[in-house]
């Protein structure tokens, strides 16, 4: 024996391809989504953005129609329900 080294020391363990924690996390993701909130928030965000875009386009269309009819005071300060 040289320097206290013996032949019966344990051999190093081979590296596994995937740890058990990673394997169980991958198995949970393979099925249906476990958390639907990101998808719901995305759909709600798209709907809100679409509503703002639609109202902006509608407002611009009304202004364009007003200007094309020859009027010069096409702003929000005039209420069309007053009949003036």
Buried (B, 14 or more C-beta within 10 A) or exposed (E): EEEEEEEEEEEEEEEEEEEEEEEEEEEEEEEEEEEEEEEEEEEEEEEEEEEEEEEEEEEEEEEEEBEEEEEEEBEEEEEEEEEE
